[in-house]
Amino acid sequence: MVRFNLLDHFLLSGVLYDKCVVKAYALHDIDNMSDHDPILLDLGLDVQYVGFCTNVYTPHASWKKANDADLFNYRSALSRNLAGLNLQTEVLTCHDIECDDYYHFHALADYVKGITDACINACNSSIPCTTVRQQGGRSAGWSEYVQPLREKSLFWHHLWIENRKPHSGVIADCMRRSRAAYHYAIRAVKKDEDNIRCERIVNANEKNDNCNFWSEVKNIRASRPAKCRTVDGITACTTWPK
């Protein structure tokens, strides 16, 4: 970040260069861990696309993120939703175990669906949802040690861009120092990830916080799956009788 040189190039045919080049630029991104900034080329091409499907993330309710206010709103919304459900008295008072009344069957089915929808709608309007995790996941300790430095680096990075990306001066120096501190913190938490997870598990156990305890255990298991080497007393080294 001391010297700025353009070392990379795009090689294009004359037709592409004259008719299709939209923009060529260098990408300055604080999340780029390399000391080189990539160059990008935008082309405007009239091509045929082949459709494909990507994985779609479906968020679901995260009850461990819900605070007291969220739970209060959920109870209130659920009470309102349930108050709007009606079921005929004759259906409730039917004591025939072998009842095959078509109306009774569908009335009970609609009532059960109404209760389910009431719970789901109350949950969607009150309880926080899970979010998609970034590719590769975030290291343990990101929120505590890395996120504050990232926000500081973003501040100076935006200020540096607004001042036309100076190569020297106070703003350039602050931008370089904050970016270096941010990248150093990323490497530090990745190196010390195991100790951070162990410390979280110990703290959760001391506070009797079962939710965070098992959440950390799940993260460890997900990153390091165990392999079973013995099934019914038989291992890979066992010699089978002929």
C-alpha positions as CSV (number, residue, x, y, z in Angstrom):
1,M,0.0,0.0,0.0
2,V,3.0,2.3,-0.3
3,R,3.5,2.2,-4.0
4,F,0.6,2.0,-6.6
5,N,1.6,0.3,-9.8
6,L,-0.6,-1.3,-12.5
7,L,1.1,-4.6,-13.4
8,D,-1.7,-6.6,-14.8
9,H,-3.3,-6.3,-18.2
10,F,-6.3,-7.5,-20.2
11,L,-5.6,-8.7,-23.8
12,L,-8.5,-8.1,-26.1
13,S,-9.2,-8.4,-29.8
14,G,-9.8,-5.2,-31.7
15,V,-13.5,-5.9,-32.1
16,L,-14.0,-6.5,-28.3
17,Y,-11.9,-3.4,-27.4
18,D,-13.8,-1.1,-29.8
19,K,-17.4,-2.3,-29.2
20,C,-17.7,-4.2,-26.0
21,V,-15.6,-2.6,-23.2
22,V,-17.8,-0.9,-20.7
23,K,-15.3,-0.2,-17.9
24,A,-11.9,-1.3,-16.7
25,Y,-10.9,-0.5,-13.1
26,A,-9.0,-1.6,-10.0
27,L,-10.9,-3.0,-7.1
28,H,-9.9,-1.6,-3.7
29,D,-11.5,-3.8,-1.1
30,I,-10.5,-3.9,2.6
31,D,-11.6,-7.6,2.8
32,N,-8.9,-8.5,0.2
33,M,-6.1,-10.2,2.3
34,S,-3.6,-9.9,-0.6
35,D,-1.2,-7.0,-1.0
36,H,-2.4,-6.7,-4.6
37,D,-5.6,-5.2,-5.7
38,P,-7.4,-7.0,-8.6
39,I,-8.3,-5.3,-11.9
40,L,-11.7,-5.8,-13.4
41,L,-13.1,-5.5,-16.9
42,D,-16.8,-5.1,-17.6
43,L,-17.9,-6.2,-21.1
44,G,-21.2,-5.6,-22.8
45,L,-21.8,-8.8,-24.8
46,D,-25.0,-10.0,-26.6
47,V,-24.8,-13.7,-25.6
48,Q,-27.3,-16.5,-25.0
49,Y,-27.6,-17.6,-21.4
50,V,-28.3,-21.1,-20.2
51,G,-30.5,-21.2,-17.1
52,F,-29.4,-23.0,-14.0
53,C,-30.6,-23.3,-10.4
54,T,-28.7,-22.3,-7.4
55,N,-29.2,-23.4,-3.8
56,V,-31.8,-21.2,-2.1
57,Y,-31.3,-20.6,1.6
58,T,-34.5,-20.8,3.6
59,P,-34.3,-18.9,6.9
60,H,-36.1,-20.3,10.0
61,A,-36.9,-19.0,13.4
62,S,-34.0,-18.6,15.8
63,W,-35.4,-18.9,19.3
64,K,-32.1,-18.4,21.0
65,K,-31.8,-14.9,19.5
66,A,-35.2,-13.9,20.8
67,N,-35.2,-11.5,23.8
68,D,-38.0,-10.9,26.3
69,A,-39.6,-8.3,24.1
70,D,-39.6,-10.7,21.1
71,L,-41.3,-13.4,23.3
72,F,-43.9,-11.0,24.6
73,N,-44.7,-9.9,21.0
74,Y,-45.0,-13.5,20.0
75,R,-47.4,-14.4,22.8
76,S,-49.5,-11.3,22.0
77,A,-49.6,-12.1,18.2
78,L,-50.4,-15.7,18.9
79,S,-53.3,-14.7,21.2
80,R,-54.8,-12.5,18.5
81,N,-54.4,-15.1,15.8
82,L,-56.0,-17.8,17.9
83,A,-58.9,-15.6,18.9
84,G,-60.0,-15.5,15.3
85,L,-60.4,-19.3,15.0
86,N,-63.9,-20.7,15.2
87,L,-65.0,-24.4,15.5
88,Q,-68.6,-25.5,15.4
89,T,-69.9,-26.8,18.8
90,E,-71.4,-29.9,17.2
91,V,-67.9,-30.9,16.1
92,L,-66.4,-30.5,19.6
93,T,-69.3,-32.4,21.2
94,C,-69.1,-35.4,18.9
95,H,-68.1,-38.4,21.0
96,D,-68.4,-41.0,18.3
97,I,-65.0,-42.8,18.1
98,E,-65.8,-44.2,14.7
99,C,-67.3,-41.0,13.4
100,D,-67.1,-40.9,9.6
101,D,-68.9,-37.6,9.1
102,Y,-67.2,-35.8,6.2
103,Y,-68.0,-32.4,7.6
104,H,-66.5,-33.2,11.0
105,F,-63.3,-34.5,9.5
106,H,-62.7,-31.4,7.3
107,A,-63.8,-29.0,10.2
108,L,-61.2,-30.6,12.5
109,A,-58.5,-30.5,9.7
110,D,-59.2,-26.8,9.0
111,Y,-59.0,-26.1,12.8
112,V,-55.7,-27.8,13.2
113,K,-54.3,-25.9,10.1
114,G,-55.6,-22.7,11.6
115,I,-53.7,-23.3,14.8
116,T,-50.6,-24.2,12.9
117,D,-50.8,-21.0,10.7
118,A,-51.5,-18.9,13.8
119,C,-48.2,-20.1,15.4
120,I,-46.2,-19.7,12.2
121,N,-47.5,-16.2,11.5
122,A,-46.9,-15.1,15.1
123,C,-43.4,-16.5,14.9
124,N,-42.6,-14.8,11.6
125,S,-43.7,-11.4,12.8
126,S,-41.9,-11.6,16.2
127,I,-39.0,-14.0,16.4
128,P,-35.6,-13.2,14.7
129,C,-34.6,-15.5,11.8
130,T,-31.4,-17.2,11.0
131,T,-29.2,-15.7,8.4
132,V,-27.1,-17.4,5.7
133,R,-23.5,-17.9,6.8
134,Q,-20.8,-16.6,4.5
135,Q,-19.0,-19.1,2.4
136,G,-16.4,-20.9,4.5
137,G,-18.0,-19.5,7.7
138,R,-16.6,-17.0,10.1
139,S,-13.9,-17.8,12.6
140,A,-14.7,-17.9,16.3
141,G,-14.1,-14.5,17.9
142,W,-15.0,-12.5,14.8
143,S,-17.6,-10.4,16.6
144,E,-15.4,-9.7,19.5
145,Y,-12.0,-9.1,17.9
146,V,-12.4,-8.6,14.2
147,Q,-15.7,-6.8,13.6
148,P,-14.7,-3.5,15.4
149,L,-11.5,-3.3,13.5
150,R,-13.3,-4.0,10.2
151,E,-15.8,-1.1,10.9
152,K,-12.8,1.2,11.6
153,S,-11.0,0.1,8.5
154,L,-14.2,0.6,6.4
155,F,-14.5,4.2,7.8
156,W,-11.0,5.2,6.7
157,H,-11.3,3.3,3.5
158,H,-14.5,5.2,2.5
159,L,-12.8,8.5,3.6
160,W,-9.8,7.6,1.5
161,I,-12.0,7.0,-1.6
162,E,-14.0,10.3,-1.0
163,N,-10.7,12.2,-1.0
164,R,-9.7,10.7,-4.5
165,K,-7.5,7.9,-3.1
166,P,-4.3,9.9,-2.1
167,H,-1.1,8.0,-2.2
168,S,0.3,9.9,0.9
169,G,-0.8,12.0,3.7
170,V,-2.7,11.5,7.0
171,I,-5.8,9.9,5.4
172,A,-3.7,7.4,3.4
173,D,-1.6,6.5,6.5
174,C,-4.7,5.9,8.6
175,M,-6.3,3.8,5.9
176,R,-3.2,1.6,5.6
177,R,-2.8,1.2,9.4
178,S,-6.5,0.4,10.0
179,R,-6.5,-2.1,7.1
180,A,-3.3,-3.8,8.4
181,A,-4.8,-4.0,11.9
182,Y,-8.0,-5.6,10.5
183,H,-6.1,-8.2,8.4
184,Y,-3.8,-9.0,11.4
185,A,-6.9,-9.6,13.6
186,I,-8.3,-12.0,11.0
187,R,-5.1,-14.1,11.0
188,A,-4.9,-14.0,14.8
189,V,-8.5,-15.3,15.4
190,K,-8.0,-18.0,12.7
191,K,-4.7,-19.1,14.5
192,D,-6.3,-19.1,17.9
193,E,-9.8,-20.4,16.9
194,D,-9.6,-23.6,18.9
195,N,-8.7,-21.7,22.2
196,I,-11.5,-19.2,21.6
197,R,-14.1,-22.0,21.2
198,C,-12.8,-23.8,24.3
199,E,-13.1,-20.6,26.3
200,R,-16.6,-20.1,25.1
201,I,-17.6,-23.6,26.0
202,V,-16.1,-23.2,29.5
203,N,-17.9,-19.9,30.0
204,A,-21.2,-21.3,28.8
205,N,-20.9,-24.3,31.2
206,E,-20.1,-22.0,34.1
207,K,-23.2,-19.9,33.4
208,N,-25.3,-23.0,32.7
209,D,-26.1,-21.6,29.3
210,N,-27.0,-24.8,27.5
211,C,-28.0,-23.1,24.3
212,N,-24.6,-21.5,23.7
213,F,-22.8,-24.6,25.0
214,W,-24.3,-26.9,22.5
215,S,-24.0,-24.3,19.7
216,E,-20.3,-24.3,20.2
217,V,-20.1,-28.1,20.4
218,K,-22.1,-28.2,17.1
219,N,-19.7,-25.8,15.4
220,I,-16.7,-28.0,16.5
221,R,-18.4,-31.1,15.3
222,A,-19.3,-29.5,12.0
223,S,-15.8,-28.3,11.3
224,R,-14.2,-31.6,12.4
225,P,-16.4,-34.5,11.7
226,A,-15.5,-37.7,13.5
227,K,-15.2,-40.9,11.6
228,C,-16.4,-44.2,13.1
229,R,-13.7,-46.9,12.7
230,T,-15.5,-49.7,14.6
231,V,-18.9,-51.2,13.8
232,D,-20.2,-54.1,16.0
233,G,-16.6,-54.8,17.2
234,I,-15.3,-55.1,13.6
235,T,-12.5,-52.7,12.5
236,A,-10.5,-52.4,9.3
237,C,-7.7,-54.5,10.8
238,T,-10.0,-57.4,11.7
239,T,-9.3,-60.6,9.8
240,W,-12.5,-62.3,8.7
241,P,-12.6,-66.1,9.1
242,K,-12.5,-68.1,5.8
